[in-house]
Amino acid sequence: MKSLLICLLFTTSLFAKTAVLKGKVESVKDCSDKAMVWVSLDKDNYKERILLMHSEVPVGGTFQVHLLPGNYQLRGSDKVGCETFRRIKVKEGEQNIIIKMEKK
């Protein structure tokens, strides 16, 4: 029974449509040289907004996240108060995005 369940989960995951979100971090002059980037489900209620990935990325650096197609929130912040926020719709396949950190 256990092996049947594992086989079923593995087979199902092979046919799932996936997306790759590739991003690059850019910044204005007054911001820090690195930013913390978060990808979460696109929910307005913070209790429903599940964090899927967070990573510290240097300015000019890149990140990559494998997701299912859908709606997500992309946030970034640094230690001097620069930030960014975008709602994104991720489609099947590969998608490139640039995050621009700005002083608020």
Secondary structure as GFF3:
##gff-version 3
##sequence-region A 1 104
A	DSSP	alpha_helix	2	14	.	.	.	ID=ss1
A	DSSP	beta_strand	19	27	.	.	.	ID=ss2
A	DSSP	beta_strand	34	41	.	.	.	ID=ss3
A	DSSP	beta_strand	51	58	.	.	.	ID=ss4
A	DSSP	beta_strand	62	67	.	.	.	ID=ss5
A	DSSP	beta_strand	70	77	.	.	.	ID=ss6
A	DSSP	beta_strand	82	90	.	.	.	ID=ss7
A	DSSP	beta_strand	93	103	.	.	.	ID=ss8
###
